[in-house]
Amino acid sequence: MGALEQTDPEVAAIIHKEEERQRLGLEIIASENLTSAAVLEAVGSVLTNKYAEGYPGKRYYGGCQYVDEVEELARSRACELFGAEHANVQPHSGAEANMATYSALMKVGDTAMGMNLSDGGHLTHGLEVNFSARLYNFVHYGVDRERELIDYDQMRETAKRERPAVIIAGATTYSRIIDFEVCGQIADEVGAYLVADIAHIAGLVAAGVHPSPVPHAHVVTSTTHKTLRGPRSAFILCREELAERIDKAVFPGTQGGPHMHVIAAKAVCFGEAMKPEFTEYQKRVVENAQALAEELQAQGWRIVSGGTDNHLVLVDVGARGLSGSKAQKALDAVGIYANKNTIPFDERPPYIGSGLRLGTPGLTTRGMGPEEMRSIGGIIARVLENREDEKVQTEARRRVRELAEAYPAPGITDRAAVGA
C-alpha cells in the first residue's frame, strides 16, 4: 500500500478509477497524450517543495542553486530542440504563455489578429468571453468555405485594413500544414509581430514533421503536454531582442513563483524529444491520423478539409444528422474518448458543435499503428450509426478493451495483475 492510500484512501480510490479508465479505454482526444514514467517521476519529485520567484541567478529566495540548474537545463534544451535564441520555461499553461506574450508586445486596447474559433482557433486568440478579447481589439481570419483551408489572401487583406500590432498563427482544430513563412511575410508587410501558437503541433515541429515557425515568428508559444508528450504546462520561445520583455511579462508580469517540479519534467520531455525514436514516433502519429481519416471516409463520414497533415482529424458529424455532443456521448459509452467541436461555418454553438475532433498522439504512444487506426475508425463508425443498438455497443466495448489491453498505456499499472 502506498503513502496516498494510507493517508487519504478516498483520493487514492478516485485516482485508481481514473487509472483504470485510461488503461482500459482509448484516448483519442487530439490535445491529450500519455507521458513517460520519467516525466511522472519528475512531476512527483521534491522540487514541488521549493519556492523560486525570479530567474536563475536572480531569485528572491535562498537555496535555489539546484532549481537554477534544472531551469537552465530546460531552457537550453528547449532552445536546442527548436533552434531558438531564447526560451522561457516558467509559464504554467498555454493560456498564460499567450497572456504574457500579448502583454509583452501590446498595450491594452491594441489590435491583434487571430484565427476564428469555429475555423480552428483557440479561445485565447480573441474569443469574446476570454481575457484576450477583453483586453485587446481582436479581428479574425479564417478558412475558405470551399476547401476549408486557411485563406491567406483574406489574412493579408484583413491585416492591411486593420493594421494589427500582433498576428497569431496557430490553431487547435486545424488539420493541415500552417504556412508560417507566408504568415511572417504578412506580418512584415504591416509591421506586426508574428506570434506562432504551436501548442498542438510542437512535437511535430520538434521532429521536423511540420515546418518550424521559429525562423519566421518573433515569438513562439506552446504547451508541453500534447504532441510533445510532457507535463501539463507551457513555454515561450523568442528572438534575443525580445527576451527581456518576454521574461518580465511572465515574471513578475503575469505569474509569481514557477512550478519547479513541472519545469524539471519539461526538461525531461525536451530531452526525450531529442532522441531519434521521437522523430519516428511523430511520423507514426501523422501516418495514424491519415489512416484513421481514410477509414472514416471509407465508412461515409465527411472529414473537414478532406483529410489531415498532422495529428488530428475533424469529422463533420453534422452532415449525418448528429451533433458533436451526441457523438462524443455515444463514444464515451463504449470507452472511446473524443471531444465535440465546432467546424468551419458551424451554426451550432461550441458546447454542442457539428464536429468530432479526434487525435492519434496517445494511441501512437501506446504502440498502435495504421491497422489499429482502421479498426478504431470502423468501431467509431458503427457506434455512431447504431447508437440505440445494444448489441453493437456491447461488441464495441469488448473490442475497445481488447485493443487497450493489447497496447498497454505507459506508466499505468494493471493493479489487479500485480495484486495491488
C-alpha positions as a Python dict, from the first residue, in 0.01 Angstrom:
ca = {
    (1, 'M'): (0, 0, 0),
    (2, 'G'): (135, 341, -97),
    (3, 'A'): (151, 659, 109),
    (4, 'L'): (-152, 809, -63),
    (5, 'E'): (-366, 504, 3),
    (6, 'Q'): (-264, 511, 368),
    (7, 'T'): (-311, 885, 416),
    (8, 'D'): (-616, 953, 200),
    (9, 'P'): (-781, 640, 64),
    (10, 'E'): (-1069, 847, -75),
    (11, 'V'): (-845, 1045, -310),
    (12, 'A'): (-643, 732, -387),
    (13, 'A'): (-957, 548, -491),
    (14, 'I'): (-1056, 824, -733),
    (15, 'I'): (-709, 824, -889),
    (16, 'H'): (-719, 446, -923),
    (17, 'K'): (-1053, 471, -1104),
    (18, 'E'): (-900, 721, -1345),
    (19, 'E'): (-605, 487, -1397),
    (20, 'E'): (-845, 211, -1495),
    (21, 'R'): (-1035, 442, -1730),
    (22, 'Q'): (-713, 535, -1908),
    (23, 'R'): (-580, 179, -1904),
    (24, 'L'): (-891, 14, -2046),
    (25, 'G'): (-1017, 292, -2274),
    (26, 'L'): (-890, 457, -2590),
    (27, 'E'): (-795, 823, -2551),
    (28, 'I'): (-842, 978, -2893),
    (29, 'I'): (-860, 1342, -2784),
    (30, 'A'): (-618, 1542, -3001),
    (31, 'S'): (-491, 1754, -2711),
    (32, 'E'): (-409, 1457, -2487),
    (33, 'N'): (-118, 1218, -2467),
    (34, 'L'): (43, 974, -2225),
    (35, 'T'): (360, 1090, -2051),
    (36, 'S'): (656, 868, -1975),
    (37, 'A'): (726, 729, -1629),
    (38, 'A'): (1027, 965, -1617),
    (39, 'V'): (806, 1271, -1666),
    (40, 'L'): (565, 1146, -1399),
    (41, 'E'): (856, 1091, -1160),
    (42, 'A'): (986, 1445, -1212),
    (43, 'V'): (642, 1596, -1153),
    (44, 'G'): (616, 1399, -827),
    (45, 'S'): (964, 1499, -705),
    (46, 'V'): (1072, 1707, -404),
    (47, 'L'): (1116, 2006, -634),
    (48, 'T'): (749, 2078, -563),
    (49, 'N'): (865, 2196, -218),
    (50, 'K'): (1084, 2478, -349),
    (51, 'Y'): (976, 2839, -398),
    (52, 'A'): (1186, 3014, -663),
    (53, 'E'): (1044, 3352, -770),
    (54, 'G'): (1269, 3513, -1026),
    (55, 'Y'): (1511, 3357, -1274),
    (56, 'P'): (1832, 3153, -1242),
    (57, 'G'): (2093, 3361, -1059),
    (58, 'K'): (1833, 3627, -974),
    (59, 'R'): (1596, 3462, -725),
    (60, 'Y'): (1408, 3621, -437),
    (61, 'Y'): (1469, 3314, -217),
    (62, 'G'): (1773, 3130, -89),
    (63, 'G'): (1855, 2768, -155),
    (64, 'C'): (1785, 2788, -528),
    (65, 'Q'): (2114, 2655, -661),
    (66, 'Y'): (1967, 2324, -777),
    (67, 'V'): (1641, 2456, -914),
    (68, 'D'): (1856, 2707, -1105),
    (69, 'E'): (2035, 2412, -1262),
    (70, 'V'): (1716, 2238, -1368),
    (71, 'E'): (1563, 2556, -1513),
    (72, 'E'): (1879, 2635, -1708),
    (73, 'L'): (1877, 2279, -1839),
    (74, 'A'): (1515, 2309, -1950),
    (75, 'R'): (1583, 2644, -2119),
    (76, 'S'): (1892, 2523, -2304),
    (77, 'R'): (1719, 2204, -2419),
    (78, 'A'): (1418, 2399, -2546),
    (79, 'C'): (1644, 2632, -2745),
    (80, 'E'): (1842, 2341, -2888),
    (81, 'L'): (1533, 2138, -2973),
    (82, 'F'): (1360, 2419, -3163),
    (83, 'G'): (1659, 2620, -3282),
    (84, 'A'): (1552, 2925, -3081),
    (85, 'E'): (1757, 3211, -2941),
    (86, 'H'): (1578, 3235, -2606),
    (87, 'A'): (1334, 3025, -2405),
    (88, 'N'): (1118, 3095, -2102),
    (89, 'V'): (1002, 2771, -1939),
    (90, 'Q'): (805, 2922, -1649),
    (91, 'P'): (452, 2962, -1796),
    (92, 'H'): (208, 2731, -1619),
    (93, 'S'): (-22, 2687, -1920),
    (94, 'G'): (-68, 2777, -2283),
    (95, 'A'): (-320, 3047, -2195),
    (96, 'E'): (-72, 3207, -1954),
    (97, 'A'): (205, 3186, -2214),
    (98, 'N'): (-20, 3372, -2457),
    (99, 'M'): (-126, 3624, -2194),
    (100, 'A'): (235, 3704, -2110),
    (101, 'T'): (329, 3730, -2477),
    (102, 'Y'): (44, 3968, -2555),
    (103, 'S'): (132, 4189, -2259),
    (104, 'A'): (495, 4198, -2372),
    (105, 'L'): (409, 4303, -2727),
    (106, 'M'): (94, 4515, -2691),
    (107, 'K'): (-76, 4780, -2482),
    (108, 'V'): (-433, 4730, -2364),
    (109, 'G'): (-664, 4827, -2650),
    (110, 'D'): (-417, 4748, -2928),
    (111, 'T'): (-540, 4547, -3226),
    (112, 'A'): (-445, 4183, -3271),
    (113, 'M'): (-548, 3927, -3530),
    (114, 'G'): (-611, 3557, -3474),
    (115, 'M'): (-798, 3265, -3626),
    (116, 'N'): (-1174, 3230, -3580),
    (117, 'L'): (-1262, 2979, -3309),
    (118, 'S'): (-1505, 2792, -3536),
    (119, 'D'): (-1239, 2768, -3808),
    (120, 'G'): (-984, 2618, -3571),
    (121, 'G'): (-855, 2899, -3348),
    (122, 'H'): (-816, 2898, -2970),
    (123, 'L'): (-1017, 3093, -2714),
    (124, 'T'): (-705, 3299, -2633),
    (125, 'H'): (-696, 3410, -2997),
    (126, 'G'): (-971, 3662, -2934),
    (127, 'L'): (-1288, 3481, -2825),
    (128, 'E'): (-1522, 3746, -2686),
    (129, 'V'): (-1555, 3584, -2341),
    (130, 'N'): (-1178, 3542, -2299),
    (131, 'F'): (-929, 3786, -2147),
    (132, 'S'): (-772, 3830, -2492),
    (133, 'A'): (-1080, 3998, -2637),
    (134, 'R'): (-1149, 4194, -2320),
    (135, 'L'): (-803, 4349, -2313),
    (136, 'Y'): (-729, 4379, -2684),
    (137, 'N'): (-918, 4462, -3002),
    (138, 'F'): (-920, 4131, -3187),
    (139, 'V'): (-1002, 4085, -3554),
    (140, 'H'): (-1004, 3746, -3722),
    (141, 'Y'): (-910, 3548, -4028),
    (142, 'G'): (-1035, 3202, -4118),
    (143, 'V'): (-1065, 2931, -4379),
    (144, 'D'): (-1227, 2949, -4720),
    (145, 'R'): (-1566, 2782, -4746),
    (146, 'E'): (-1485, 2555, -5040),
    (147, 'R'): (-1152, 2398, -4940),
    (148, 'E'): (-1166, 2467, -4564),
    (149, 'L'): (-802, 2576, -4574),
    (150, 'I'): (-659, 2895, -4423),
    (151, 'D'): (-738, 3183, -4656),
    (152, 'Y'): (-404, 3365, -4665),
    (153, 'D'): (-538, 3625, -4909),
    (154, 'Q'): (-810, 3714, -4658),
    (155, 'M'): (-549, 3718, -4381),
    (156, 'R'): (-339, 3964, -4580),
    (157, 'E'): (-638, 4184, -4667),
    (158, 'T'): (-756, 4196, -4306),
    (159, 'A'): (-405, 4271, -4181),
    (160, 'K'): (-362, 4559, -4427),
    (161, 'R'): (-702, 4701, -4336),
    (162, 'E'): (-680, 4663, -3957),
    (163, 'R'): (-301, 4707, -3908),
    (164, 'P'): (-274, 4475, -3606),
    (165, 'A'): (17, 4504, -3366),
    (166, 'V'): (25, 4124, -3334),
    (167, 'I'): (-78, 3841, -3567),
    (168, 'I'): (-131, 3498, -3410),
    (169, 'A'): (-69, 3199, -3635),
    (170, 'G'): (-178, 2870, -3488),
    (171, 'A'): (-484, 2661, -3418),
    (172, 'T'): (-642, 2393, -3203),
    (173, 'T'): (-860, 2229, -3467),
    (174, 'Y'): (-682, 2271, -3798),
    (175, 'S'): (-560, 1952, -3962),
    (176, 'R'): (-343, 2099, -4237),
    (177, 'I'): (8, 2245, -4259),
    (178, 'I'): (25, 2609, -4149),
    (179, 'D'): (242, 2820, -4379),
    (180, 'F'): (437, 3017, -4119),
    (181, 'E'): (657, 3170, -4389),
    (182, 'V'): (356, 3338, -4553),
    (183, 'C'): (227, 3444, -4211),
    (184, 'G'): (565, 3603, -4142),
    (185, 'Q'): (558, 3787, -4474),
    (186, 'I'): (212, 3925, -4396),
    (187, 'A'): (326, 4038, -4051),
    (188, 'D'): (630, 4212, -4202),
    (189, 'E'): (412, 4387, -4461),
    (190, 'V'): (205, 4557, -4189),
    (191, 'G'): (476, 4595, -3925),
    (192, 'A'): (321, 4343, -3687),
    (193, 'Y'): (477, 4093, -3454),
    (194, 'L'): (410, 3733, -3556),
    (195, 'V'): (326, 3503, -3266),
    (196, 'A'): (310, 3133, -3356),
    (197, 'D'): (99, 2926, -3117),
    (198, 'I'): (217, 2569, -3176),
    (199, 'A'): (54, 2410, -2872),
    (200, 'H'): (-92, 2128, -3078),
    (201, 'I'): (193, 2066, -3320),
    (202, 'A'): (504, 2131, -3108),
    (203, 'G'): (610, 1766, -3116),
    (204, 'L'): (567, 1754, -3492),
    (205, 'V'): (772, 2073, -3528),
    (206, 'A'): (1046, 1944, -3297),
    (207, 'A'): (1072, 1627, -3506),
    (208, 'G'): (1074, 1811, -3839),
    (209, 'V'): (740, 1660, -3941),
    (210, 'H'): (578, 2006, -3962),
    (211, 'P'): (762, 2320, -4083),
    (212, 'S'): (901, 2526, -3796),
    (213, 'P'): (775, 2877, -3726),
    (214, 'V'): (1096, 2975, -3544),
    (215, 'P'): (1269, 3132, -3849),
    (216, 'H'): (958, 3340, -3926),
    (217, 'A'): (795, 3429, -3592),
    (218, 'H'): (906, 3687, -3339),
    (219, 'V'): (761, 3474, -3059),
    (220, 'V'): (651, 3110, -3038),
    (221, 'T'): (424, 2982, -2760),
    (222, 'S'): (337, 2624, -2685),
    (223, 'T'): (212, 2376, -2432),
    (224, 'T'): (420, 2072, -2341),
    (225, 'H'): (154, 1805, -2287),
    (226, 'K'): (12, 1741, -2634),
    (227, 'T'): (232, 1607, -2915),
    (228, 'L'): (541, 1691, -2705),
    (229, 'R'): (426, 1426, -2454),
    (230, 'G'): (541, 1617, -2147),
    (231, 'P'): (375, 1755, -1832),
    (232, 'R'): (73, 1984, -1837),
    (233, 'S'): (249, 2317, -1881),
    (234, 'A'): (392, 2557, -2139),
    (235, 'F'): (691, 2758, -2263),
    (236, 'I'): (777, 3057, -2481),
    (237, 'L'): (1048, 3092, -2744),
    (238, 'C'): (1157, 3428, -2883),
    (239, 'R'): (1426, 3625, -3057),
    (240, 'E'): (1703, 3753, -2832),
    (241, 'E'): (1597, 4117, -2869),
    (242, 'L'): (1260, 4031, -2711),
    (243, 'A'): (1396, 3812, -2431),
    (244, 'E'): (1389, 4074, -2156),
    (245, 'R'): (1036, 4185, -2245),
    (246, 'I'): (906, 3829, -2252),
    (247, 'D'): (1075, 3733, -1925),
    (248, 'K'): (939, 4040, -1745),
    (249, 'A'): (592, 3973, -1884),
    (250, 'V'): (600, 3621, -1737),
    (251, 'F'): (754, 3723, -1403),
    (252, 'P'): (653, 3948, -1240),
    (253, 'G'): (402, 4048, -1506),
    (254, 'T'): (157, 3758, -1505),
    (255, 'Q'): (294, 3493, -1266),
    (256, 'G'): (463, 3457, -930),
    (257, 'G'): (661, 3152, -832),
    (258, 'P'): (738, 2894, -1101),
    (259, 'H'): (647, 2527, -1057),
    (260, 'M'): (997, 2381, -1036),
    (261, 'H'): (882, 2018, -1032),
    (262, 'V'): (700, 2080, -1361),
    (263, 'I'): (998, 2265, -1508),
    (264, 'A'): (1207, 1957, -1431),
    (265, 'A'): (951, 1746, -1615),
    (266, 'K'): (972, 1986, -1910),
    (267, 'A'): (1348, 1934, -1917),
    (268, 'V'): (1284, 1559, -1927),
    (269, 'C'): (1033, 1586, -2212),
    (270, 'F'): (1263, 1812, -2414),
    (271, 'G'): (1540, 1557, -2362),
    (272, 'E'): (1314, 1274, -2475),
    (273, 'A'): (1219, 1476, -2785),
    (274, 'M'): (1585, 1500, -2887),
    (275, 'K'): (1614, 1123, -2930),
    (276, 'P'): (1585, 963, -3277),
    (277, 'E'): (1289, 748, -3171),
    (278, 'F'): (1088, 1063, -3104),
    (279, 'T'): (1109, 1158, -3472),
    (280, 'E'): (985, 813, -3569),
    (281, 'Y'): (704, 846, -3316),
    (282, 'Q'): (587, 1176, -3468),
    (283, 'K'): (593, 1029, -3818),
    (284, 'R'): (372, 746, -3694),
    (285, 'V'): (135, 996, -3531),
    (286, 'V'): (70, 1153, -3872),
    (287, 'E'): (50, 818, -4052),
    (288, 'N'): (-203, 700, -3795),
    (289, 'A'): (-414, 1015, -3828),
    (290, 'Q'): (-421, 974, -4204),
    (291, 'A'): (-519, 606, -4175),
    (292, 'L'): (-797, 697, -3932),
    (293, 'A'): (-927, 971, -4162),
    (294, 'E'): (-920, 741, -4465),
    (295, 'E'): (-1114, 469, -4282),
    (296, 'L'): (-1382, 712, -4165),
    (297, 'Q'): (-1413, 849, -4518),
    (298, 'A'): (-1449, 495, -4650),
    (299, 'Q'): (-1729, 447, -4397),
    (300, 'G'): (-1910, 752, -4541),
    (301, 'W'): (-1811, 1021, -4291),
    (302, 'R'): (-1701, 1363, -4417),
    (303, 'I'): (-1362, 1483, -4294),
    (304, 'V'): (-1319, 1860, -4275),
    (305, 'S'): (-1072, 1978, -4545),
    (306, 'G'): (-1076, 1626, -4689),
    (307, 'G'): (-801, 1479, -4471),
    (308, 'T'): (-511, 1562, -4241),
    (309, 'D'): (-143, 1654, -4248),
    (310, 'N'): (-90, 1638, -3874),
    (311, 'H'): (-212, 1458, -3561),
    (312, 'L'): (-581, 1540, -3571),
    (313, 'V'): (-892, 1454, -3768),
    (314, 'L'): (-1206, 1670, -3763),
    (315, 'V'): (-1518, 1474, -3854),
    (316, 'D'): (-1830, 1657, -3976),
    (317, 'V'): (-2090, 1452, -3788),
    (318, 'G'): (-2349, 1720, -3860),
    (319, 'A'): (-2355, 1605, -4222),
    (320, 'R'): (-2503, 1278, -4094),
    (321, 'G'): (-2762, 1445, -3871),
    (322, 'L'): (-2561, 1424, -3548),
    (323, 'S'): (-2430, 1690, -3314),
    (324, 'G'): (-2078, 1673, -3180),
    (325, 'S'): (-2206, 1642, -2824),
    (326, 'K'): (-2421, 1339, -2909),
    (327, 'A'): (-2135, 1175, -3096),
    (328, 'Q'): (-1900, 1231, -2803),
    (329, 'K'): (-2152, 1083, -2560),
    (330, 'A'): (-2204, 775, -2779),
    (331, 'L'): (-1831, 706, -2793),
    (332, 'D'): (-1788, 768, -2420),
    (333, 'A'): (-2032, 484, -2358),
    (334, 'V'): (-1801, 231, -2527),
    (335, 'G'): (-1471, 361, -2387),
    (336, 'I'): (-1355, 579, -2676),
    (337, 'Y'): (-1285, 931, -2553),
    (338, 'A'): (-1304, 1211, -2810),
    (339, 'N'): (-1437, 1566, -2796),
    (340, 'K'): (-1716, 1762, -2959),
    (341, 'N'): (-1605, 2058, -3165),
    (342, 'T'): (-1727, 2325, -3398),
    (343, 'I'): (-1644, 2301, -3768),
    (344, 'P'): (-1594, 2589, -4014),
    (345, 'F'): (-1913, 2792, -4065),
    (346, 'D'): (-2085, 2592, -3791),
    (347, 'E'): (-2432, 2708, -3693),
    (348, 'R'): (-2426, 2513, -3367),
    (349, 'P'): (-2273, 2668, -3052),
    (350, 'P'): (-1934, 2541, -2927),
    (351, 'Y'): (-2082, 2337, -2641),
    (352, 'I'): (-2282, 2134, -2896),
    (353, 'G'): (-2091, 2163, -3225),
    (354, 'S'): (-2126, 1980, -3555),
    (355, 'G'): (-1783, 1822, -3536),
    (356, 'L'): (-1598, 1546, -3358),
    (357, 'R'): (-1226, 1608, -3305),
    (358, 'L'): (-1005, 1301, -3298),
    (359, 'G'): (-630, 1271, -3244),
    (360, 'T'): (-369, 997, -3257),
    (361, 'P'): (-84, 1103, -3020),
    (362, 'G'): (-199, 893, -2725),
    (363, 'L'): (-283, 582, -2925),
    (364, 'T'): (50, 607, -3106),
    (365, 'T'): (231, 633, -2772),
    (366, 'R'): (69, 301, -2682),
    (367, 'G'): (230, 146, -2991),
    (368, 'M'): (-70, 130, -3222),
    (369, 'G'): (-30, 165, -3597),
    (370, 'P'): (-238, 220, -3912),
    (371, 'E'): (-404, -122, -3888),
    (372, 'E'): (-534, -43, -3540),
    (373, 'M'): (-645, 302, -3657),
    (374, 'R'): (-853, 143, -3929),
    (375, 'S'): (-1009, -91, -3674),
    (376, 'I'): (-1087, 200, -3443),
    (377, 'G'): (-1229, 401, -3733),
    (378, 'G'): (-1462, 111, -3808),
    (379, 'I'): (-1570, 89, -3444),
    (380, 'I'): (-1639, 463, -3432),
    (381, 'A'): (-1847, 449, -3750),
    (382, 'R'): (-2056, 155, -3629),
    (383, 'V'): (-2118, 307, -3286),
    (384, 'L'): (-2228, 641, -3431),
    (385, 'E'): (-2452, 473, -3687),
    (386, 'N'): (-2610, 235, -3432),
    (387, 'R'): (-2639, 443, -3117),
    (388, 'E'): (-2952, 261, -2996),
    (389, 'D'): (-2832, -92, -3076),
    (390, 'E'): (-2713, -254, -2753),
    (391, 'K'): (-2553, -546, -2936),
    (392, 'V'): (-2335, -307, -3136),
    (393, 'Q'): (-2246, -118, -2817),
    (394, 'T'): (-2154, -437, -2631),
    (395, 'E'): (-1933, -561, -2914),
    (396, 'A'): (-1768, -219, -2939),
    (397, 'R'): (-1688, -216, -2567),
    (398, 'R'): (-1535, -563, -2598),
    (399, 'R'): (-1317, -464, -2894),
    (400, 'V'): (-1208, -139, -2727),
    (401, 'R'): (-1098, -324, -2414),
    (402, 'E'): (-923, -586, -2625),
    (403, 'L'): (-723, -319, -2808),
    (404, 'A'): (-645, -131, -2486),
    (405, 'E'): (-514, -443, -2314),
    (406, 'A'): (-309, -541, -2619),
    (407, 'Y'): (-135, -200, -2617),
    (408, 'P'): (-71, -103, -2251),
    (409, 'A'): (-60, 262, -2153),
    (410, 'P'): (292, 355, -2034),
    (411, 'G'): (320, 449, -1669),
    (412, 'I'): (-17, 295, -1578),
    (413, 'T'): (-8, -32, -1386),
    (414, 'D'): (-266, -307, -1405),
    (415, 'R'): (-316, -325, -1029),
    (416, 'A'): (-518, -644, -1043),
    (417, 'A'): (-238, -819, -1229),
    (418, 'V'): (23, -722, -969),
    (419, 'G'): (-204, -789, -673),
    (420, 'A'): (-238, -426, -565),
}
